[in-house]
């Protein structure tokens, strides 16, 4: 606390204590003259004014607080001048001090000071947030003001008017103004929510006017003129002390953290109602009904009316609050049970409705709808277009289902329909859904297909069992070619479960080293010399033996394990090829290739994996061939960027299974291929001679066209699936120089391939028979 303020607080208390001591001496031994009683209040007022002035001059005071304390300074100064005038008048007329009235100019100064104090309190901002809140606050404050004023009138001013020795009009006006300061501050401070003007400080300043006024009123009624000495010497000097304490409270509030004040004004109107009822109880108990009592009755009626209006407004607010709360609960309930994107019911609501249906009737049918190849839409057109497509599918689903069932978005690109009506036909609905999806939908006019699984609830079935059956049926529909529906039958889940379990075992196989890389030689058709090698992977299961790639590669694709599996094959191939080149020389092996799936090309780390494998093994980039299928090439911009980046590194790209896709010719211009591999389906039967030249030409037409087109574009060609010498001869005649297949060489281990390279090095004229012996 500021030293000056502290000294002023001590001084005001000292003045009040001195006045009390003098009064006791005067009443007991007659010390001094009665006029001295009037000097203590203005002396204390001087110290209080100094304290307020010191506070108002602070530079760090908030503007609102500075405005309040400057007004308080003016009020204290003017009141002090008024009481100093009164003291001077009494000292100069000491003989008439007991009966002399307060000079009008002095009373005017004090009255002006009280009015300034009322104005200062009125300007303190309150915590009103809106128009309705301000009206409610105004009602509360009016109720409190009338109730408190009625009580002070009944127990304070009214008795002074009817006292045996009535006081002057000036004194009663000042007492009344002091009461107004106190009541106004009490009703105002309850709504000042921790602002720049401290609430405790406002209470102390208000108490400086009201508390002395109330005690003075009691003394006037009880003791008449004889109460003037203790009123002026004891009671009045404590008013400046309270003001000084208010200054100290403001200082402490500014120096320390402010507490978040609660809404103390909530109970104020009710306390005012209780207060105004006290005089009414006195009247009911026999107090005389004269005109001051009638004023109290009128105030009580007004308070009652205002309370009625306040309660009506509170009822309206509560009704509105309850309605808003109910609407909010409904919105939250809707959000919890519905999908945010499509507006359909979500998985939680779906499971709840299915549980209820099974508990009531034990009958229900579930359609599980999964969009086919939806990931391609997101990859090629972006997730925004994908979301719009999902919304369109949801609208189509809701339109087709209608009131017959509950359409649901389960998650991602998976939807469901719950049918509980006994006459509902799930297969008919599935057919309508597939027919509707044959037409372009969404604003982008996209075609989308779906696989639908249907499951019927059996007696005693659980929710999870029904959903599992629908999922198995949907998965079976995808295995059968997609864009169809399948109804679950008993035992259908066993092969699906085995396929899913296979994915889990594949994870273990990768960790336990059960996978082996084998190598199929690629030979020159003219002299059967090794040109390159294609790496293939085999799974040596500990109990099932060797598992075909046709069985576990789809499981790897579905589970995402194709990425670590492909990374393993890549590193093994690079290290083995580098070892062969180091052992047998650069002419022993021109290239080493391996297959790459679309899932790997989508992996953002794939190029880094290839770079790391080449760096670690030391294999030159030009010796590595990555084989991709036509369908993989068409999987979006990410795949295209990856392929071109690999091409810039010097890695050779081969278009595998060429001729089986729909865009083969356009791919040769758009895709940075270096090698074209003719698919085995065009090699099968190419050697048949049935004596009909036209038929033989037809069988050889695709093979002939591919080699001619590749030569025109400067691409190498490899014929796959060469199973006989006759096929090899026909292919040589058509212009193919390189091939692979069981007739030329079977897949072999790295050691066996090393033996083949040994023989090739020792016998440059290696014949077909020795190579095919493998």
KAMO-V392704 format. One line per field, one symbol per residue. phi: phi as a letter, one per 40 degrees, with the letter a starting at -180 (. if undefined). psi: psi as a letter, one per 40 degrees, with the letter a starting at -180 (. if undefined). burial: b if it has 16 or more other C-alpha atoms within 10 Angstrom, else e. A space follows every 50 residues. Layout:
phi = ???
psi = ???
burial = ???
This chain:
phi = .cccccccccccccccccccccccccccbgcgbcccdccccccccccccc ccccccccccccdcccccccccccccccccccccdcccccccbccbccbc ccdccccccccccccccccccccccbccbacccccccccccccccccccc cccccbcdcccbccbccccdccccccccccdcccccccccbccgcccccc cccccccccccdccccccccccbgcccccccccbcccccccccccccccc cccccbcccccccccccdccccccccccccccccchcccbcccccccccc ccccccccccccccccccccccccccccccccccccbbccccgccbcccd ccccccccccbgbabbbbbbccfcdcccccbhcccccccccccccccccc cgccabcbbcigbbbabbbbccccbcccccccccccccbcbgccfbcbba bbbbbbccdgcccccccccccccccccccchgfabbccbdgccccccccc ccccccccccccgccbbbbbcbbcccbfccbaabcbbbbcccbcgcbcdc cccdcccccgcccccccccccccccccccccccbgcccacabbacbcccc cccccccccccccccccgccdcccbbcbccccccchcccccccccccccg ccbbccfchcccbcccccccbccbbbbccdcccdgcccbcgbdccccccc cccccccccccccgbcbbccgcbacccccccccchcbbaaicccacdacc ccccccccccccbdcdcccccccc
psi = ihddddddddddddddddddddddddddefhaiddddedddddddddddd ddddddehdehidddddddddddddddddddddddddddddefddeddeh ihidddddddddddddddddddehiifhdidddddddddddddddddddd ddddecdddddeidgiiidddddddddddddddddddddeehgfadhhdd ddddddddddddddddddddddebddedddddddddeedddddddddddd dddddiihihiigeededdddddddeedddddddeeiigadddddddddd ddddddddddddddddddddddddddddddddddddeihddeeiiadddd ddddddddddeehihhhhhhhhfdddddddeidddddddddddddddddd dbeeahiihdibfhiihhhehdehhdddddddddddeeihiieefihiii hhhhhhhiheiidddddddddddddddddeeifiihhhihededdddddd dddddddddddefehihihhihihddefihdaihhiiihghddeahhide deddddddeeeddddddddddddddddddddddeieedhdihiiihiddd deheeddddddddddddehideehhhhiiddddffiddddddddddddee hhhhhifieeaefdddddddhfidihhhiddedhedehgeehddddddde ddddddddddddefiiihhifheidddddddddeeheiiiidddhiiiid ddddddddddddgdfhidddded.
burial = eeeebeebbbbbbbbbbbbbebbbebeeeeeeebbbbbbbbbbbbbbbbb bbbbbbeeeebeeebbbbbbbbbbbbbbbbbbbbbbbebbbeebeebbee bbeeebbbbbbbbbbbbbbbbbebbbebeeeeeeebbbbbbbbbbbbbbb bbbbbbbbbbbeeebbbeebbbbbbbbbbbbbbbbbbbbbbbbbbbbbbb bbbbbbbbbbbbbbbbbbbbbbebbebbbbbbbbbbbbbbbbbbbbbbbb bbbbeeeeeeeeeebeebbeebbebbbbbbeebeeeeeeeebbeebbebb ebbbebbeebeebeeeeeeeeeeeeeeeeeeeebeebbbeebbbbbbebb eebbbebbeeebbbbbbbbbbbebbebbbeeeeebbbbbbbbbbbbbbeb beebbbbbbbeebbbbbbbbeeeeebbebbeebbebbeeebbeeeeebbb bbbbbbbeeeebbeebbebbbbbbbbbbeeebbbbbbbeeeebeebeebe ebbeebeebeeeeebebbbbbbbbbeebbbbbbbbbbebbeeeeeeeeee ebbebbbebebbbebbbbbbbbbbbbbbebbeeeeeebbebbbbbbbbbb bbeeebbebbeebbeebebebebbbbbbbbbbbbbbeebbebbeebbeee bbbbbbbbbbeeebeebbeebbbbbbbbbbebbbebbeeeeeeeebeebb eebbebbbebeeeebbbbbbbbbeeebbebbbebebbbbbbbbbbbbbeb eebeebbeebeeeeebebeebeee
